[in-house]
């Protein structure tokens, strides 16, 4: 095949109006051709994308490279750090022989650079504490985390609907347990029978056991206040977008929790951002690594919510890139909405692998330059099959691409550097302290106490000592550490609005 024809085809496909990021150079018959530049239009990145690859194929460094260029273009990035090895964003990369060789092969000059970085954590140990209220998490996502069946999930819907109707903020799991007990066995059981339906004791007990089991995993600290403000994801420093890194290396034994938390955060972003239409560049690119965890054993309601978010969030100026090992990890209804594809090597060691490979190839435009099935299994580290959307929304020429190297450190900061970075972070300081607001636990306790006093024929005392969430075990006290009450703040917002048609009730402190 003519080299000139290949260069012309690639450049015709990948030369786009407006700003773009550089992914790498095309490969033809084993030769890296610098003139065949493969670009990704910033304008089309809100059409979402997919990055796949076998373990060790260079997928993580591809994500790092894309995130760096987005930041340099003024686009904010959110991405999980599965192994705790991406904090090197904050430090200039080192020039070595391998980097020089890759840059020379691409015909580019390697320029080491650092990028503005904020590090978050679900545990609060490895970064700024990222929390959400139980209400923000929503009944659908919470049901998935708790692994509830259809009947139990419907009861969870009732709990949230009642709390919303009665203005009962469900901030943490203590609140949720209180509402569950109140409506299943307490004074609220008669109240909800006609309007919401009866909650059986057996179902309530099962849900309660699963909530307690979740608490025992030590992850209940992700529920509470201060709730994370999604506006913080859109920060810029010196015109460059901030890369927000969620370090989940210390909670890898609860994969469903952090993957579902990310989707909850995404839904909150959807609820909070105004309509933006098609922008010259997105406001935020949201990477969802280990995407298969989202879809494993996902109930119908959960899948419907994912599809809704992906379908509609584009108009908010947000792009979503799913990252996983195989294309088949993503359901067809979601896959159909991912216009930009970067596929690293696929291992075809088993009959199932061969079948998956053939199915993946079907998702790519046919190529006059490659035997796709053969080429897919022969990709080297840092090489990938790429097809993206051009400015008219048409898939580009399928190109085997030698990818550009990241400009920052390809690895973690040292422990000392990491801690220095955290200590200097405004976000780390902002979310370090917890807040224990007046919520469902206190409100229902007061309600029950008032009922008991009425039944006893005594007038309510002018000053009462009420039971609050402060009366917890020593373990719970350490995890929650309440320091203040927040007054006059609406808590019911976010994901809940997507399910019941209510608008988010807390506006951002800054304009979008």
C-alpha positions in Angstrom: 0.0 0.0 0.0 1.3 3.4 -1.0 2.8 5.4 1.9 1.7 8.6 0.3 -1.9 7.4 0.1 -1.8 6.4 3.7 -0.5 9.8 4.8 -3.1 11.6 2.7 -5.9 9.4 4.1 -4.9 10.0 7.7 -4.4 13.7 7.3 -7.7 14.1 5.6 -9.4 12.2 8.4 -7.6 13.7 11.4 -7.0 17.3 10.3 -9.9 19.1 11.9 -11.0 22.7 12.4 -10.5 24.2 15.8 -8.4 23.0 18.7 -7.3 19.4 19.0 -5.0 17.2 21.0 -2.2 15.1 19.5 -2.4 11.4 20.1 0.4 10.1 18.0 1.6 9.0 14.5 0.2 6.4 12.2 1.9 3.1 11.6 1.9 1.3 8.2 3.6 -2.1 7.6 5.5 -1.7 10.9 6.9 1.7 10.0 6.0 4.8 12.2 5.1 7.7 9.9 5.4 11.0 11.6 3.6 12.9 8.8 0.5 10.8 9.5 -0.6 12.8 12.6 -3.5 11.4 14.6 -5.5 14.1 16.4 -8.6 14.2 18.5 -10.9 17.3 18.2 -11.6 19.0 21.5 -15.0 20.0 20.1 -16.0 16.3 19.7 -14.8 15.0 23.1 -18.2 15.5 24.6 -19.3 12.7 22.2 -17.7 10.4 24.8 -15.1 7.7 24.3 -13.7 4.3 25.1 -10.2 3.3 26.0 -9.5 -0.5 26.2 -6.5 -2.7 26.4 -5.1 -5.8 28.1 -3.1 -5.5 31.3 0.3 -4.0 30.5 -0.6 -2.6 27.1 0.0 1.0 28.1 -3.6 2.0 28.7 -2.8 3.9 31.9 -0.2 6.0 30.2 -2.5 6.7 27.3 -5.0 8.1 29.8 -2.2 10.2 31.4 -1.2 11.6 28.0 -4.8 12.5 27.1 -5.4 14.1 30.5 -2.2 16.2 30.3 -3.2 17.6 26.9 -6.7 18.4 28.0 -5.3 20.3 31.0 -2.9 22.2 28.8 -5.9 23.2 26.6 -7.8 24.5 29.6 -10.1 21.6 30.1 -10.7 20.2 33.6 -10.2 16.4 34.1 -11.5 14.0 36.6 -10.1 10.5 36.8 -9.6 7.6 39.3 -6.2 6.4 40.3 -6.7 2.7 40.7 -3.2 1.8 41.8 -2.0 5.1 43.3 0.6 5.6 40.6 -0.8 8.7 38.8 0.3 11.4 41.3 3.3 12.1 39.0 1.0 14.6 37.1 2.3 17.2 39.6 6.0 16.7 38.6 7.9 17.2 35.4 8.9 14.0 33.6 12.5 12.9 33.2 14.1 12.7 29.8 15.6 9.2 29.2 16.7 7.2 26.2 13.3 5.5 25.8 11.5 8.8 25.8 14.0 10.3 23.3 13.5 7.3 21.1 9.7 7.6 21.1 9.7 11.3 20.5 12.2 11.0 17.7 10.0 8.3 16.1 7.0 10.6 16.2 9.0 13.6 14.9 8.2 15.7 18.0 10.2 17.4 20.7 9.6 16.1 24.2 9.0 18.9 26.6 8.7 17.8 30.3 5.9 19.5 32.2 3.9 19.3 35.4 0.2 19.9 35.7 -2.1 21.4 38.3 -3.3 18.5 40.4 -5.8 17.9 43.2 -5.8 14.6 44.9 -9.0 13.2 46.5 -9.8 10.1 48.5 -12.9 8.2 49.6 -11.3 7.3 52.9 -9.8 10.7 53.6 -6.4 9.2 54.1 -4.8 9.7 50.7 -6.3 13.0 49.7 -9.1 15.5 50.2 -12.1 13.7 51.6 -14.7 13.2 48.9 -18.1 12.7 50.5 -21.7 12.6 49.4 -24.9 12.5 51.4 -27.0 9.4 51.2 -29.7 11.5 49.5 -27.2 12.6 46.8 -26.2 9.0 46.2 -29.8 8.2 45.5 -31.9 5.0 45.9 -30.8 3.3 42.6 -27.1 3.6 43.2 -27.4 2.8 46.8 -29.4 -0.3 46.0 -26.6 -1.5 43.7 -23.9 -0.9 46.4 -26.0 -2.9 48.9 -26.7 -5.6 46.3 -30.5 -5.4 46.9 -33.0 -7.4 44.9 -35.9 -5.9 43.1 -38.3 -6.0 46.1 -35.7 -4.5 48.4 -34.8 -1.9 45.9 -38.5 -0.8 45.7 -38.5 -0.4 49.5 -35.4 1.8 49.2 -37.4 3.9 46.7 -40.1 4.3 49.3 -37.7 5.4 52.0 -36.2 8.1 49.7 -39.7 9.2 48.5 -41.0 9.5 52.0 -37.9 11.4 53.1 -38.2 13.8 50.2 -41.9 14.4 50.8 -41.4 15.0 54.5 -38.2 17.1 54.2 -36.1 14.6 56.0 -32.4 15.0 54.9 -30.7 11.6 54.8 -27.1 12.6 55.3 -25.4 9.4 56.4 -26.2 5.7 57.0 -27.4 6.4 60.6 -30.1 8.6 59.1 -31.0 5.8 56.6 -31.3 3.2 59.3 -33.5 5.5 61.4 -35.9 6.2 58.5 -36.0 2.4 57.8 -36.8 1.5 61.4 -39.4 4.3 61.7 -41.3 3.3 58.6 -41.1 -0.5 59.1 -41.6 -1.0 62.9 -42.0 2.5 64.4 -44.7 5.1 64.5 -44.4 5.7 60.7 -45.5 2.2 59.7 -49.2 3.2 59.9 -48.6 6.5 58.3 -47.1 5.1 55.1 -49.4 2.1 54.6 -51.9 3.8 52.4 -49.8 6.4 50.6 -46.6 4.4 50.1 -47.3 0.8 50.9 -46.4 -1.5 53.8 -42.8 -2.4 54.4 -42.5 -6.0 55.7 -40.3 -6.7 58.7 -38.4 -9.4 56.8 -37.4 -7.0 54.0 -36.5 -4.2 56.4 -34.3 -6.6 58.4 -32.5 -7.8 55.3 -31.8 -4.2 54.2 -30.7 -3.3 57.7 -28.2 -6.2 57.8 -26.7 -5.1 54.5 -26.4 -1.5 55.7 -24.6 -2.7 58.9 -22.3 -5.0 56.7 -21.4 -1.9 54.7 -20.6 0.0 57.8 -18.3 -2.8 59.0 -16.3 -2.5 55.7 -15.2 0.9 57.0 -16.6 2.8 54.0 -19.4 4.7 55.8 -17.1 7.7 55.9 -18.0 8.5 52.3 -21.5 9.4 53.4 -21.9 12.7 55.2 -21.1 16.4 55.2 -19.1 18.4 54.0 -20.5 17.1 50.8 -18.3 17.5 47.8 -19.1 20.5 45.7 -18.8 19.6 42.0 -17.8 23.2 41.1 -14.4 22.3 42.5 -13.8 20.0 39.6 -13.9 22.9 37.1 -11.0 24.9 38.6 -8.2 26.3 36.5 -4.7 27.4 37.4 -2.9 29.8 35.0 -5.4 28.9 32.3 -4.8 25.2 32.6 -7.5 22.8 33.7 -7.0 21.1 37.1 -6.6 17.4 37.0 -8.7 16.0 39.8 -7.4 12.6 40.8 -9.4 10.2 43.0 -6.9 7.9 44.7 -8.8 4.6 45.4 -5.8 2.4 46.0 -6.8 2.0 49.7 -10.4 0.9 49.0 -9.8 -1.6 46.1 -11.5 -4.3 48.1 -14.8 -2.4 47.7 -14.8 -1.9 43.9 -18.5 -1.5 43.6 -18.5 1.3 46.1 -15.9 3.5 44.4 -17.2 2.8 40.9 -20.8 3.6 42.0 -19.6 6.7 43.8 -18.1 8.0 40.6 -21.4 7.5 38.8 -23.1 9.3 41.7 -20.7 12.2 41.2 -21.3 12.2 37.5 -25.1 12.4 38.1 -24.6 15.3 40.4 -22.6 17.1 37.8 -25.4 16.5 35.3 -27.9 17.9 37.7 -25.8 21.0 38.6 -24.4 22.2 35.2 -26.6 24.4 33.0 -27.2 23.6 29.3 -24.2 24.6 27.2 -24.8 23.2 23.8 -21.8 22.4 21.5 -18.8 24.2 22.8 -15.4 24.6 21.2 -14.0 22.5 24.0 -15.6 20.7 26.9 -15.8 22.0 30.4 -14.9 18.6 31.9 -13.7 15.2 30.8 -14.7 12.4 33.1 -12.7 9.2 33.0 -14.4 6.1 34.4 -11.7 3.5 34.9 -12.5 -0.2 35.5 -15.8 0.4 33.8 -16.8 -3.2 33.9 -17.4 -2.8 37.7 -20.3 -0.4 36.9 -22.1 -2.9 34.8 -21.5 -6.2 36.6 -24.9 -7.6 37.7 -26.4 -4.1 37.2 -30.2 -4.0 37.7 -32.5 -2.5 35.0 -33.1 0.8 36.9 -29.3 1.2 37.3 -28.7 0.7 33.6 -31.4 3.1 32.7 -29.8 5.8 34.8 -26.4 5.3 33.3 -27.8 5.5 29.8 -29.8 8.6 30.7 -26.7 10.4 32.1 -24.5 9.5 29.1 -27.2 10.5 26.6 -27.9 13.9 28.1 -24.7 15.1 29.8 -23.1 15.9 26.4 -25.2 19.1 26.2 -23.8 20.2 29.6 -20.2 20.4 28.1 -19.1 17.1 29.7 -17.4 14.1 28.0 -17.2 10.6 29.5 -14.5 8.2 28.6 -14.9 4.6 29.8 -11.7 2.6 30.4 -11.7 -1.2 30.6 -10.0 -4.2 29.2 -12.5 -5.4 26.6 -15.1 -3.7 24.5 -17.6 -6.4 25.7 -17.3 -5.0 29.2 -19.6 -2.2 28.2 -23.3 -2.9 27.3 -24.3 -2.3 23.7 -26.7 0.5 24.6 -23.8 2.4 26.2 -21.2 1.4 23.7 -23.3 2.9 20.9 -22.9 6.4 22.4 -19.1 6.3 22.6 -17.8 7.9 19.4 -14.1 8.1 20.2 -12.2 4.8 20.4 -8.6 4.0 21.5 -8.0 0.2 21.6 -4.7 -1.2 22.8 -3.7 -4.8 22.1 -6.2 -7.6 22.6 -4.9 -11.0 23.8 -6.5 -13.9 21.8 -5.4 -16.8 23.9 -8.7 -18.6 24.2 -11.7 -19.3 21.9 -13.7 -16.7 23.9 -10.9 -14.2 23.3 -11.0 -14.9 19.6 -14.8 -14.4 19.6 -14.5 -11.1 21.5 -11.8 -9.9 19.1 -14.0 -10.5 16.1 -16.8 -8.6 17.8 -14.5 -5.7 18.6 -13.3 -5.5 15.0 -16.9 -5.1 13.8 -17.2 -1.8 15.8 -14.4 -0.2 13.7 -14.6 1.3 10.2 -13.2 -1.0 7.5 -9.7 -0.2 6.5 -7.9 -0.4 3.2 -4.5 -0.4 5.0 -4.8 -3.1 7.6 -5.9 -6.7 8.3 -7.7 -5.6 11.5 -7.9 -9.1 13.1 -4.2 -9.8 12.5 -3.0 -6.3 13.5 -5.0 -6.2 16.7 -3.0 -9.0 18.3 0.3 -7.6 17.2 0.2 -4.2 18.7 3.2 -3.2 20.9 3.1 -1.4 24.2 2.1 2.2 23.7 0.4 1.4 20.4 -3.4 1.4 19.7 -6.1 1.2 17.0 -7.8 4.6 16.9 -10.9 6.0 15.3 -12.6 9.2 16.5 -15.3 11.5 15.3 -14.5 14.3 12.9 -16.1 17.7 13.1 -19.2 16.4 11.2 -19.6 13.5 13.6 -18.3 10.9 11.1 -15.9 8.2 12.3 -12.4 8.8 11.0 -10.1 6.4 9.2 -9.0 3.4 11.4 -5.3 4.0 12.2 -2.7 1.9 14.1 -1.1 4.6 16.1 2.2 5.0 17.9 1.1 7.1 20.9 2.8 10.1 22.3 4.5 9.8 25.7 3.2 11.7 28.8 5.2 14.9 29.8 4.9 14.4 33.5 6.3 11.6 35.7 5.1 8.2 34.7 4.6 7.0 38.2 3.8 8.2 41.7 5.3 11.0 43.7 7.6 9.9 46.5 5.8 9.6 49.9 7.4 12.9 51.1 6.5 14.7 47.9 2.9 13.3 48.1 2.4 14.6 51.6 3.9 18.0 50.8 1.4 18.3 47.9 -1.5 17.4 50.2 -0.5 19.8 52.9 -0.4 22.6 50.4 -3.8 21.8 48.9 -6.7 24.1 49.6 -9.2 21.3 48.8 -7.5 19.0 51.4 -8.0 21.7 54.0 -11.5 22.5 52.9 -12.9 18.9 53.2 -10.8 17.7 56.1 -13.4 18.5 58.8 -16.8 16.8 59.0 -20.1 18.5 59.8 -23.0 16.9 61.5 -26.1 18.8 60.4 -29.7 18.3 61.8 -31.1 15.6 59.7 -33.5 12.7 59.7 -32.0 11.0 62.8 -32.6 14.0 65.0 -35.9 15.0 63.4 -37.5 11.5 63.8 -36.2 11.2 67.4 -37.9 14.5 68.2 -41.1 13.3 66.5 -41.1 10.0 68.4 -40.4 11.8 71.7 -43.2 14.3 71.1 -45.6 11.4 70.4 -44.6 9.5 73.5 -45.1 12.6 75.7 -48.5 13.2 74.1 -49.6 9.7 74.8 -48.4 10.0 78.4 -50.5 13.1 78.8 -47.6 15.3 79.6 -46.7 18.6 78.0 -43.4 18.8 76.1 -40.7 20.2 78.3 -39.3 23.6 77.3 -35.8 22.1 77.4 -35.2 18.5 76.5 -32.1 16.4 76.2 -32.6 14.6 72.8 -30.9 11.6 71.5 -28.6 12.6 68.6 -26.1 10.9 66.3 -23.5 12.1 68.7 -24.4 9.1 70.9 -22.4 6.6 68.7 -19.8 4.0 69.4 -16.3 5.1 69.9 -15.5 3.7 66.4 -18.2 5.8 64.8 -17.2 8.9 66.6 -13.7 8.6 65.3 -15.0 8.2 61.7 -17.5 11.0 61.8 -15.9 13.5 64.1 -18.8 16.1 64.1 -17.6 19.6 64.9 -20.4 21.9 64.0 -24.0 22.2 62.9 -24.9 23.6 59.6 -28.0 25.8 59.6 -30.2 26.9 56.7 -28.6 24.6 54.1 -30.6 22.4 51.8 -29.4 18.9 51.6 -31.8 17.1 49.4 -30.3 17.5 45.9 -28.4 15.6 43.2 -29.2 12.2 42.0 -32.6 12.1 43.7 -33.8 14.8 41.3 -33.1 12.5 38.4 -35.4 9.8 39.8 -38.3 11.9 41.0 -38.1 15.0 38.8 -37.0 17.4 41.5 -34.3 20.0 40.8 -31.1 20.2 42.8 -31.7 22.3 45.9 -28.3 23.6 46.5 -26.8 26.0 44.1 -23.1 26.3 43.6 -21.2 29.1 45.3 -19.8 30.2 41.9 -21.4 30.5 38.5 -20.7 27.9 35.9 
